[in-house]
Structures are given as C-alpha cells and as structure tokens.
Amino acid sequence: MLKFLAGLILGIFLSLAATSWAAGVFGSGTLSGWTVSKDGEEVCSDPSVDTGSKEIECD
C-alpha cells in the first residue's frame, strides 16, 4: 500500500510538472474566442500571444 501511495504522489507531481513545462514551451499562438477590452470597450478579438516576451498583440 505504501508503494502505491508513493507512486500516486510521484505520478501527480510529474504530471503537474509536465503540464506547467508544456504551457511555457507551447503557450504562444492565437487565443481563439478571447476579447481584449480596456475601460469596458473592446480593443480586439482573437489576439496573438507571445509567452516568451509576455505580450498580447492585437492586429
């Protein structure tokens, strides 16, 4: 039972680590269905995101 619980905890930890790594590596692209607004007014929809420079670009 102890080995099962240790494996379960290790598996959860590894899956969380892989998810956060993948979000950082593959997190760039277009946010389909998202809307950027400022002061309640829509600026643009479906913006492009660059996670490396932490920017949202509206075309």
C-alpha positions in Angstrom: 0.0 0.0 0.0 2.9 2.3 0.8 4.4 1.8 -2.7 1.0 2.5 -4.3 0.7 5.8 -2.4 4.3 6.8 -3.2 3.7 6.0 -6.9 0.5 8.0 -6.9 2.1 11.1 -5.3 5.1 10.8 -7.7 2.7 10.5 -10.7 0.7 13.5 -9.7 3.9 15.6 -9.2 5.3 14.5 -12.6 2.0 15.3 -14.4 1.8 18.8 -12.8 5.5 19.4 -13.8 4.9 18.3 -17.4 1.8 20.4 -17.7 3.5 23.6 -16.5 6.5 22.9 -18.7 4.3 22.4 -21.8 2.4 25.6 -21.1 5.6 27.6 -21.0 7.0 26.0 -24.2 3.9 25.7 -26.3 2.0 28.7 -24.9 2.3 31.0 -27.9 -0.3 31.4 -30.6 -3.7 32.8 -31.1 -6.3 33.0 -28.3 -9.4 32.0 -30.2 -12.6 33.3 -28.7 -10.9 35.8 -26.4 -11.6 39.5 -26.4 -9.3 42.2 -25.2 -11.0 45.2 -23.6 -9.9 48.4 -22.0 -12.2 50.6 -19.8 -15.1 48.4 -20.9 -14.6 48.9 -24.6 -13.5 46.1 -26.9 -10.0 46.6 -28.3 -9.7 43.5 -30.4 -10.7 39.8 -30.5 -8.6 36.7 -31.0 -5.3 38.3 -30.0 -1.9 36.7 -30.6 0.2 35.8 -27.6 3.9 35.5 -27.2 4.7 33.9 -23.8 8.5 34.4 -24.3 8.1 38.2 -24.2 4.8 38.1 -22.2 2.9 40.2 -24.8 -0.6 40.1 -26.1 -0.7 41.6 -29.7 -3.8 42.9 -31.3 -3.8 43.2 -35.0 
